[in-house]
Amino acid sequence: MKFLVVFAVLVLAVTNIRAQLTKVEAIAIATGCKEETGASDADFEAMLKHQPADSKEGKCLRACTFKKLGVIGDDGKMLKDAAVELSKSFVKDEEKKKLVAGAIEACNDLKVSADHCEAAEEYGQCLKKEFDSKGISAADDLL
């Protein structure tokens, strides 16, 4: 979940960019999306553990969460500035904040599926790869 929140998690209010969002608020948003998309408990747990989605509902859970966090637009594309702004709420270290912003920048121009659920999964995997390459640990570096 921390990984997703940085992306979104990914990442703000539904219609307005917010400077601060708590982990509890982010989980509440994701929980609402779980119900909305029909995602299973396993889908939800996979998202919280930063694991790839195994089902369409799991991918749609991520898309819903990212949209409600304001980091994916109605067109399914990443809203880079919103994602960077929201990430500031979840990254502890100032240097890591810069690295996370760089990861978001690197994934921003990714050519993603027109299917918003698939696109959310593709962005998530890109960010995970970027975080890993930059030494960013969801467990250690993100709230």
N, C-alpha and C positions, 0 to 999 in steps of 0.2 A: 504494500500500500504506500509506504513512504516513497518508493520509486515512482509510482504513478502520480502521487501528489506533487512531487517535484516537477514532473512533466506537466501536469495539469495545473501530478502530480504532481504535473505534470502538473495549485497553480492559479482568493477572489470570490466574488459573488456571482450569481447566475448571470446577471446583466451588467454588473459593474466590477471593474478591477478593484480588488482590495489589497491593501498593503499587508494585512495580517489575516491568517486563517489558521485555526488550531487543528491539531490532529483529530480531535474529537469531532469537530465540524466536518472535516474531510471524510471521516469514516461514516458520519451520519448521511452525508451526500451519497456516498458509495452504497450504503445500506438501502437508501431509497431507490437507487438505480438497480440494485439486486432484485427488488420487488417488481420494479417497472419492466425489467427485461426478462424476468423468469429465470434468472441465473440460479444455479444450485449453490449449496453451501460450499461444495468443492471448488466451484468457479470463483467464489468470493475468497476462499482461503488461498487459492493459487494467486489471485491478484495481490493479496496482502503479503504473500511470500515472494513476490516479484518473479513468479514463474509464468511461462507462456500459457495462454489460454488454450484449453483443449476442446472447447465447444463454441458454437456460434453465439450462444447466450453469454459465455464468458467474455468473448470479444465485444459483444454489445454492451455488457456491463462496463467495460473500460471506456467505450465510446460515450456512453451516457455520463459516466463520472467525469470524463475529460470535458464534455460539453457543459455540464453543470458547474464545473470549476472554472469555466471560461477560457480554456486553453485550446479548444478545438471549436471552430466556428460552425455555423449551420451548413457550410459547404464541405465539412469534413477535413478541412485543412488546419494545420497548427497556427495558432495565434501567438507568434514568437514573443512579442513584447509582454503579453499577458502571462505567458508561461515563465518568462524570466522574472517578472515581478512577483508572481506567486511563489516561485522557488525560493525567494528570499525569506519567506516565512518558515521554510522547512530545512534550510541549510544552516548549520551552526557556525562553521568557520568562515571567516571573510575570504580567505584564499579559495576555499572550496566553492563559495558562491560564484566566483569568477569562472572556475572550471565547469560548474553546472551550466552557467550562461553559455559557455563555449560549446558544451554538448548540445544544448537546445539549438544554438545557431547552426551547428553541424547537421542536425536532423531536420531543420526547418524546410529546406528545399528538397527533401526526400520526395520522390515520385511515389505516391501512395495510391491504393485502390480507390475507386469511386465509391465503393461500399464503405460507409463510415465505420462499421464494426471492424472490418479488415484494416482500414487505415489506422484506427486507434492501436491495434495490435502491432502494425508495422512501425508506427512511431515509438511505441513502447520498447520494441526490440532494438530499434536504432539507439534510443537513449540508453538502454542497458549496455549495449556494446560500447557506446561513447563513455559512459560512466566507468565501466571496467577498464577501458584504455587509459583513463585519466586517474585511476586509483580512487574513485569515489565509491564508497560502500554505503548502500542503503541502510544497513543496520547501524553503522557507526557515524556516518556523516550527516544523516538526515534525521529530523525530529520525528 
